[in-house]
Amino acid sequence: MEVNIERADRVKNLPPYFFAEIDKMIDRAREEGVDVISFGIGDPDLPTPDHIVTAMKEAVSDPSTHSYPSYEGLYEFREAVCDWYDERFSVNLDPEAEIVSLIGSKEGLAHFPFCYINKGDLALVPDPAYPVYETAVVMAGGSTVSLPMTPENDFLVDLSEVPEEKLKKAKLLFINYPNNPTGAVANREFFREIVDYARKYEFLVVHDAAYSEIGFDGHEPPSFLEVEGAKEVGIEFGSLSKTFNMTGWRLGWALGNEEMIDALSTIKTNVDSGVFEAIQRAGITALKGDKSCIEKMQEVYKKRRDLLVSGLNDLGWDVKPNKGSFYLWIEIPESYEDSQEFSEDVFKETGVFLTPGIGYGDAGERFVRLALTVTEERIKEALDRLEEFFKLRR
Ligand SMILES: *Cc1c(COP(=O)(O)O)cnc(C)c1O
């Protein structure tokens, strides 16, 4: 007898992880000796600041960090996040009830739909978007309504375009500003409208604020929770990953509505056992310590952005600088069928990898995403190669 290793429908129905295929293609090229310049990496190339690494080293040597951590996170960590929210956004939060620590915000974003989505329930999800929102809703048994984000609406989701019966049926709305993949930002007015919609149609709002500290040209990204009434309808996810170059460390949080935080904590106590305390202590150092590293990081991305935008525009592209996050979202040349064809063509001829927009949803079909996680020197090299590429096509 053979065992039955047929996968459950929830796994069978997951889309193949688009980016895993891409990684394979890039690895293969590297093995063949191609000098790959990848603009595909949504992961800071800069190291975690020294003072945070030092705090981690000390914490790791302290045996009291070696046991199971508390489920909801160290009180001091939750308090450090709340203090930072007060200082940065003037948002008051109760560290006892209105925040839970996460093993990176992706973990919480993926678990959250399990708290509120029953079979057949609807969630409103931007298109394009970080793929986790949709897959999590689908794994929880729900389905999604796409909210197209286009240059015409400045990549802000437009709920007035959604049929009323869908708004009425929706249980959750996901938003994310500064945005991955479009680089768009939102202001408080937009968040106010979202709160009005949430109240009127009685859905919950999930704001993914992973890039809250990456704004350019004077834009300081606001928190969704700054808006009156926001805490009654939603929660915000945040993380040290992008702010302090700590993607590998896995430390984030969800905060806001007490009942929603409690629901997420309930799921989590049944699934995981919290975040290594040494990492949380390092997180406290990050949040309470010297923040000049954040300004330095913003400077680095801004210089790269300006170099890349002006270089691409010199090549005849029409690229607008992103206002936040570290992505450029660029329309592909008209002569191309779709983003994948364009990306593959560029990669084969130049070794420069641009992420096909289709990986973030149907609305990304005519776009590529360029991450600013490449040094200026390599950006220049990439621009030289792209110039050759476009010359041959003129
Ligand atoms: C990087 C990223 C995250 C954060 O992930 P962590 O799990 O906190 O490392 C969340 N949302 C978006 C849109 C991201 O790009």
The ligand as an SDF file (V2000), in Angstrom:
LIG
                    3D

 15 15  0  0  0  0  0  0  0  0999 V2000
    8.7620   43.5920    3.3220 C   0  0  0  0  0  0  0  0  0  0  0  0
    7.2860   43.7180    3.4740 C   0  0  0  0  0  0  0  0  0  0  0  0
    6.6470   43.3460    4.6650 C   0  0  0  0  0  0  0  0  0  0  0  0
    7.4320   43.0170    5.8990 C   0  0  0  0  0  0  0  0  0  0  0  0
    7.7990   41.8520    6.1050 O   0  0  0  0  0  0  0  0  0  0  0  0
    8.3930   41.3370    7.4710 P   0  0  0  0  0  0  0  0  0  0  0  0
    7.6930   40.0490    7.6220 O   0  0  0  0  0  0  0  0  0  0  0  0
    8.0540   42.3040    8.5710 O   0  0  0  0  0  0  0  0  0  0  0  0
    9.8490   41.2110    7.2340 O   0  0  0  0  0  0  0  0  0  0  0  0
    5.2850   43.5440    4.8040 C   0  0  0  0  0  0  0  0  0  0  0  0
    4.5770   44.0780    3.7990 N   0  0  0  0  0  0  0  0  0  0  0  0
    5.1460   44.4560    2.6570 C   0  0  0  0  0  0  0  0  0  0  0  0
    4.3040   45.0760    1.6250 C   0  0  0  0  0  0  0  0  0  0  0  0
    6.5060   44.2720    2.4450 C   0  0  0  0  0  0  0  0  0  0  0  0
    7.0570   44.6160    1.2770 O   0  0  0  0  0  0  0  0  0  0  0  0
  1  2  1  0
  2  3  1  0
  2 14  2  0
  3  4  1  0
  3 10  2  0
  4  5  1  0
  5  6  1  0
  6  7  2  0
  6  8  1  0
  6  9  1  0
 10 11  1  0
 11 12  2  0
 12 13  1  0
 12 14  1  0
 14 15  1  0
M  END
$$$$
